Amino acid sequence: MIKRLDVIIFLFLFVLGCASPEDKKGRFLLKGNEKLKENDTKSAIDFYTEAIKIDPDFIDALYNRGLVYQRLFRLDDAIADYGRILAINPRQSEALFQRGLTLMDNGEYYKALADANELVKIKPDNWQSHFLQGLVYEQMKNHEEALSSFERGLELQPENTDLLVNKATILYYLKQYEESTEILEKAEKINPSEANLYNLRSMIAFDEKKYQEALEWVEKALEVNPREPYYYNNRGLYRMFLGNLEGGIEDINYSLKQDSKNLVALRNKGIYYTKKGQKEMALSYLNDVYAKDPDMDLLQEYLAIAQTL
């Protein structure tokens, strides 16, 4: 699974309503922003909520609180805040973009696609509109439409590494490894601090059965971004294929602690138990993943092996 690339999110820092010390809602907004900079998300939410109590239509506070909920994976709460903004102003593009991302992360793909399509109508010349649309199509496994969306975004910003890496991701899914690698090499020259490109290169190497090379690429991704659970999951898989089963399962379990619904990590845990010869545990994990995504790479192969244990 390719986790979607994060878009850099800037908080609204509107201070127009904060000139007067009597403007309580403005002060609550600024205090919330300060707490968020300190990574005190609970206090940030509390301050934004106080601002919203004063003015239920305070878009800046609703938007910022939605971003915090999104960061904390309180997706329903984030969707609700963005929805309140869009009820006030249906053309508020930032809220529309973030709600689309959050709906996608929540598995509500058709609703996310509706937001993406609306954003394309509102802002057809903004690369993020096409980026969101491509991400949703990618999650829906409509690779041709996803590729078209990313290419339209690249017409607007040819050197945008988010778009380049996502285009390369679709080409990876389509098994067009050489073209995907060429795009990743271009993206690395533009932005060598983009961790996702190294992760994708690791996945290409793994598919080509270059397991040591795959491990080296994902290690580079982790050097750039050591907090990404999907990279640990991939490293765990590569370690297992290099014979380090216990190091592999340690990474996979760490990844699952961050995202317990990651089907690829659950598949990898099934592969671990298969390699350990533990038939019952292997089939438990692999059958569960098969019920949800029967076409996942390696799944049927390891199901067949586990059944013969």
C-alpha positions as CSV (number, residue, x, y, z in Angstrom):
1,M,0.0,0.0,0.0
2,I,1.2,3.4,-0.8
3,K,0.2,5.8,1.8
4,R,-1.0,9.0,0.3
5,L,1.6,11.9,0.2
6,D,1.0,14.5,2.8
7,V,0.3,18.0,1.5
8,I,2.0,20.7,3.5
9,I,-0.8,22.3,5.6
10,F,-0.5,25.8,6.7
11,L,-2.7,27.0,9.5
12,F,-4.8,30.0,9.0
13,L,-3.2,32.8,11.1
14,F,-5.7,35.5,10.5
15,V,-5.3,38.3,12.9
16,L,-7.7,40.9,11.4
17,G,-10.1,40.3,14.3
18,C,-7.4,40.4,16.9
19,A,-6.6,44.1,16.9
20,S,-8.7,44.8,20.0
21,P,-7.9,43.0,23.3
22,E,-11.6,42.7,23.8
23,D,-11.9,40.3,20.8
24,K,-12.0,37.1,22.8
25,K,-12.5,34.8,19.9
26,G,-9.4,36.1,18.1
27,R,-7.3,35.6,21.3
28,F,-8.6,32.1,21.6
29,L,-7.7,31.4,18.0
30,L,-4.1,32.7,18.5
31,K,-3.7,30.8,21.8
32,G,-4.8,27.6,20.0
33,N,-2.3,28.2,17.3
34,E,0.5,28.8,19.9
35,K,-0.4,25.5,21.6
36,L,-0.4,23.7,18.3
37,K,3.1,25.0,17.6
38,E,4.1,23.5,21.0
39,N,2.4,20.2,19.9
40,D,-0.1,20.5,22.7
41,T,-3.0,19.3,20.6
42,K,-5.5,18.9,23.5
43,S,-5.1,22.5,24.6
44,A,-5.2,23.7,21.0
45,I,-8.5,22.0,20.5
46,D,-9.8,23.5,23.8
47,F,-8.9,27.0,22.7
48,Y,-10.4,26.6,19.2
49,T,-13.6,25.2,20.8
50,E,-13.8,28.3,23.1
51,A,-13.5,30.6,20.0
52,I,-16.3,28.6,18.3
53,K,-18.5,28.9,21.3
54,I,-18.3,32.7,21.0
55,D,-18.9,32.5,17.2
56,P,-20.2,29.2,15.8
57,D,-19.5,30.4,12.3
58,F,-15.8,31.3,13.0
59,I,-14.3,29.7,9.9
60,D,-10.6,30.1,11.0
61,A,-11.2,28.3,14.3
62,L,-13.3,25.5,12.7
63,Y,-10.6,25.0,10.0
64,N,-7.7,24.8,12.5
65,R,-9.6,22.5,14.8
66,G,-10.4,20.3,11.8
67,L,-6.7,20.1,11.0
68,V,-5.9,19.0,14.6
69,Y,-8.6,16.4,14.5
70,Q,-7.3,15.2,11.2
71,R,-3.7,14.9,12.6
72,L,-5.1,12.9,15.5
73,F,-7.1,10.6,13.2
74,R,-10.3,11.8,14.7
75,L,-11.6,11.8,11.2
76,D,-15.3,12.0,11.8
77,D,-14.8,15.1,13.9
78,A,-12.6,16.7,11.3
79,I,-15.1,16.0,8.6
80,A,-17.8,17.6,10.7
81,D,-15.8,20.8,11.2
82,Y,-15.0,21.1,7.5
83,G,-18.7,20.4,6.7
84,R,-19.7,23.3,9.0
85,I,-17.3,25.6,7.1
86,L,-18.7,24.5,3.7
87,A,-22.3,25.0,5.0
88,I,-21.3,28.6,5.6
89,N,-19.3,29.0,2.3
90,P,-19.6,26.1,-0.2
91,R,-16.7,27.5,-2.2
92,Q,-14.2,27.5,0.7
93,S,-11.5,25.6,-1.2
94,E,-9.2,24.9,1.7
95,A,-11.9,23.2,3.7
96,L,-13.1,21.3,0.6
97,F,-9.6,20.0,-0.1
98,Q,-9.1,18.9,3.5
99,R,-12.5,17.3,3.8
100,G,-11.8,15.4,0.6
101,L,-8.5,14.1,2.0
102,T,-10.2,13.2,5.3
103,L,-13.1,11.4,3.6
104,M,-10.6,9.4,1.6
105,D,-8.7,8.4,4.7
106,N,-12.0,7.5,6.3
107,G,-12.7,5.1,3.4
108,E,-15.6,7.2,2.0
109,Y,-14.2,7.3,-1.5
110,Y,-17.3,8.4,-3.4
111,K,-17.9,11.3,-1.1
112,A,-14.2,12.2,-1.4
113,L,-14.4,12.1,-5.1
114,A,-17.4,14.4,-5.1
115,D,-15.3,16.9,-3.1
116,A,-12.4,16.5,-5.5
117,N,-14.6,17.0,-8.6
118,E,-16.2,20.1,-7.0
119,L,-12.7,21.5,-6.2
120,V,-11.7,21.0,-9.9
121,K,-14.8,23.0,-10.9
122,I,-14.0,25.8,-8.4
123,K,-10.2,25.9,-9.0
124,P,-9.3,24.2,-12.2
125,D,-6.0,26.0,-12.4
126,N,-4.9,24.9,-8.9
127,W,-2.6,21.8,-8.9
128,Q,-4.1,20.6,-5.6
129,S,-7.5,20.2,-7.2
130,H,-6.1,17.6,-9.6
131,F,-3.8,16.1,-6.9
132,L,-6.8,15.3,-4.6
133,Q,-8.7,13.9,-7.5
134,G,-5.8,11.7,-8.4
135,L,-5.4,10.5,-4.9
136,V,-9.0,9.4,-4.6
137,Y,-8.9,7.6,-8.0
138,E,-5.7,5.9,-6.8
139,Q,-7.5,4.6,-3.6
140,M,-10.4,3.5,-5.8
141,K,-7.8,1.6,-7.9
142,N,-8.9,3.5,-11.0
143,H,-5.3,3.9,-12.1
144,E,-5.9,5.4,-15.6
145,E,-8.0,8.2,-14.2
146,A,-5.5,8.8,-11.4
147,L,-2.7,9.0,-13.9
148,S,-4.7,11.5,-16.0
149,S,-5.4,13.7,-12.9
150,F,-1.7,13.8,-11.8
151,E,-0.7,14.6,-15.4
152,R,-3.2,17.5,-15.5
153,G,-1.6,18.8,-12.2
154,L,1.8,18.5,-13.7
155,E,0.8,20.6,-16.7
156,L,0.3,23.3,-14.1
157,Q,3.4,22.6,-12.0
158,P,5.8,20.4,-14.0
159,E,8.4,20.2,-11.1
160,N,6.0,19.5,-8.3
161,T,7.4,16.5,-6.5
162,D,4.1,15.4,-4.9
163,L,2.6,15.1,-8.3
164,L,5.7,13.4,-9.8
165,V,5.9,10.8,-7.0
166,N,2.3,10.0,-7.3
167,K,2.5,9.7,-11.0
168,A,5.5,7.3,-10.5
169,T,3.3,5.4,-8.0
170,I,0.6,4.8,-10.6
171,L,3.2,3.7,-13.1
172,Y,4.5,1.3,-10.4
173,Y,1.1,-0.2,-10.0
174,L,0.9,-0.6,-13.8
175,K,4.3,-2.5,-13.6
176,Q,6.0,0.2,-15.7
177,Y,9.1,0.2,-13.5
178,E,11.5,1.8,-15.9
179,E,9.3,4.9,-16.5
180,S,8.5,5.1,-12.8
181,T,12.2,5.1,-11.9
182,E,13.0,7.8,-14.4
183,I,10.3,10.1,-12.8
184,L,11.7,9.3,-9.3
185,E,15.2,10.2,-10.4
186,K,13.8,13.6,-11.7
187,A,11.9,14.1,-8.4
188,E,15.0,13.4,-6.3
189,K,17.0,16.1,-8.2
190,I,14.2,18.6,-7.5
191,N,13.7,17.6,-3.8
192,P,16.0,15.0,-2.3
193,S,14.3,15.4,1.0
194,E,11.1,13.7,-0.3
195,A,11.0,10.4,1.6
196,N,8.2,8.9,-0.4
197,L,10.3,8.6,-3.5
198,Y,12.9,6.5,-1.7
199,N,10.1,4.3,-0.3
200,L,8.7,3.8,-3.8
201,R,12.2,3.0,-5.2
202,S,12.4,0.3,-2.5
203,M,9.1,-1.2,-3.7
204,I,10.3,-1.3,-7.3
205,A,13.5,-3.1,-6.2
206,F,11.5,-5.6,-4.1
207,D,9.3,-6.4,-7.0
208,E,12.4,-7.0,-9.1
209,K,13.6,-9.4,-6.3
210,K,16.5,-7.1,-5.4
211,Y,15.8,-7.4,-1.7
212,Q,19.1,-5.9,-0.3
213,E,18.6,-2.9,-2.6
214,A,15.0,-2.6,-1.4
215,L,16.2,-2.6,2.2
216,E,18.8,0.2,1.4
217,W,16.2,2.4,-0.3
218,V,13.6,2.1,2.5
219,E,16.4,2.8,5.1
220,K,17.0,6.0,3.2
221,A,13.3,6.8,3.4
222,L,13.4,6.3,7.2
223,E,16.4,8.6,7.5
224,V,14.4,11.4,5.9
225,N,11.1,10.6,7.8
226,P,11.5,8.2,10.7
227,R,7.9,8.6,11.8
228,E,6.2,7.0,8.8
229,P,4.6,3.6,9.8
230,Y,4.3,2.5,6.2
231,Y,8.1,2.6,5.8
232,Y,8.6,0.3,8.8
233,N,6.1,-2.1,7.4
234,N,8.0,-2.3,4.1
235,R,11.3,-2.6,5.9
236,G,9.8,-5.5,7.9
237,L,8.8,-7.3,4.7
238,Y,12.3,-6.8,3.2
239,R,14.0,-8.0,6.3
240,M,11.9,-11.2,6.3
241,F,12.8,-11.9,2.6
242,L,16.4,-11.5,3.6
243,G,16.0,-14.1,6.4
244,N,15.6,-11.8,9.4
245,L,12.2,-12.9,10.5
246,E,12.3,-11.4,14.0
247,G,13.6,-8.1,12.9
248,G,10.9,-8.1,10.2
249,I,8.0,-8.8,12.6
250,E,9.2,-6.1,15.0
251,D,8.9,-3.5,12.2
252,I,5.5,-4.9,11.1
253,N,4.1,-4.8,14.6
254,Y,5.4,-1.3,15.1
255,S,3.6,-0.2,11.9
256,L,0.4,-1.9,13.0
257,K,0.5,0.0,16.3
258,Q,0.3,3.2,14.3
259,D,-2.3,1.9,11.8
260,S,-4.0,-1.3,12.9
261,K,-6.1,-1.4,9.7
262,N,-3.3,-1.5,7.2
263,L,-4.1,-4.5,5.1
264,V,-0.6,-4.8,3.7
265,A,0.9,-4.9,7.2
266,L,-1.6,-7.6,8.2
267,R,-0.7,-9.6,5.0
268,N,2.9,-9.2,6.0
269,K,2.2,-10.6,9.4
270,G,0.5,-13.6,7.7
271,I,3.6,-14.0,5.7
272,Y,5.7,-14.0,8.9
273,Y,3.6,-16.8,10.4
274,T,3.8,-18.7,7.2
275,K,7.6,-18.5,7.2
276,K,7.5,-19.6,10.9
277,G,5.4,-22.6,10.0
278,Q,2.5,-21.5,12.2
279,K,-0.4,-22.5,10.0
280,E,-3.3,-21.4,12.1
281,M,-2.0,-17.9,12.8
282,A,-0.9,-17.6,9.1
283,L,-4.3,-18.5,7.7
284,S,-6.1,-16.2,10.2
285,Y,-4.3,-13.2,9.0
286,L,-4.1,-14.1,5.3
287,N,-7.8,-15.1,5.1
288,D,-8.9,-11.9,6.8
289,V,-6.9,-9.8,4.2
290,Y,-8.2,-12.0,1.3
291,A,-11.8,-11.2,2.3
292,K,-11.1,-7.5,1.9
293,D,-8.5,-7.4,-1.0
294,P,-8.1,-10.7,-2.8
295,D,-5.9,-9.3,-5.5
296,M,-3.2,-8.0,-3.3
297,D,0.3,-9.0,-4.4
298,L,1.8,-12.1,-2.6
299,L,-1.5,-12.8,-0.9
300,Q,-2.6,-15.8,-2.9
301,E,0.9,-17.2,-3.1
302,Y,1.3,-17.3,0.7
303,L,-2.2,-18.5,1.3
304,A,-1.4,-21.5,-0.9
305,I,1.8,-22.1,1.1
306,A,0.1,-21.7,4.4
307,Q,-2.6,-24.2,3.5
308,T,0.1,-26.9,2.9
309,L,1.8,-26.4,6.3
